[in-house]
């Protein structure tokens, strides 16, 4: 799979911004409303952030790194 990030971008994410698990080719996270049954407001907040409708059947997020600090 072709990388979306070049070496300078990877270096900036890892060394300067302290992002972890950099995925130069990207990776996907699938979310579903059923994942939030106990707290549907959390699904609504995800939808608001992604600018999709609350009745969306799913949301697939393409990401390049994780920061859990």
Phi, psi and omega per residue, in radians:
X1 nan 2.414 -3.108
X2 -1.306 2.424 3.097
X3 -1.288 2.442 3.008
X4 -1.530 -0.515 -3.101
X5 -1.710 2.443 3.045
X6 -1.602 3.055 -3.065
X7 -1.046 -0.683 3.127
X8 -1.136 -0.689 3.115
X9 -1.159 -0.697 3.104
X10 -1.102 -0.789 3.128
X11 -1.072 -0.744 3.133
X12 -1.095 -0.778 3.134
X13 -1.107 -0.789 -3.022
X14 -1.421 -0.843 -3.015
X15 -1.545 -0.658 -3.060
X16 -1.577 -0.765 -3.053
X17 -1.757 -0.029 3.076
X18 1.049 0.549 3.026
X19 -1.339 2.615 -3.111
X20 -2.001 2.879 3.061
X21 0.888 0.834 -3.140
X22 -1.120 2.281 3.134
X23 -1.991 1.588 -3.064
X24 -0.980 -0.520 3.126
X25 -1.608 -0.051 -3.103
X26 1.493 2.821 3.083
X27 -2.563 2.852 -3.029
X28 -2.062 2.508 3.035
X29 -2.198 2.093 3.115
X30 -1.727 2.241 3.083
X31 -2.091 2.525 -3.132
X32 -2.310 2.621 3.108
X33 -0.973 -0.583 3.141
X34 -1.087 -0.405 3.108
X35 -1.192 -0.256 -3.034
X36 -2.116 0.458 -3.082
X37 -0.992 -0.708 -3.110
X38 -1.235 -0.344 -3.112
X39 -2.606 1.369 -3.082
X40 -1.087 -0.434 3.097
X41 -1.094 -0.550 3.082
X42 -1.116 -0.726 3.069
X43 -1.072 -0.750 3.128
X44 -1.068 -0.670 3.114
X45 -1.181 -0.678 3.055
X46 -1.053 -0.823 3.137
X47 -1.067 -0.747 3.105
X48 -1.043 -0.809 -3.112
X49 -1.099 -0.678 -3.129
X50 -1.511 -0.103 -3.125
X51 1.016 0.856 3.036
X52 -2.153 2.858 -3.093
X53 -1.309 2.643 -3.137
X54 -1.079 -0.465 -3.121
X55 -1.576 0.265 3.062
X56 -1.083 2.480 -3.110
X57 -1.364 -0.370 3.112
X58 -2.945 2.961 3.023
X59 -2.444 2.216 3.075
X60 -1.909 2.160 -3.083
X61 -1.913 2.244 3.032
X62 -1.629 2.181 -3.139
X63 -2.310 2.834 -3.077
X64 -2.133 -0.246 -3.141
X65 -2.875 2.920 -3.136
X66 -2.230 2.414 3.023
X67 -2.211 1.998 -3.096
X68 -2.023 0.550 -3.136
X69 -1.511 nan nan
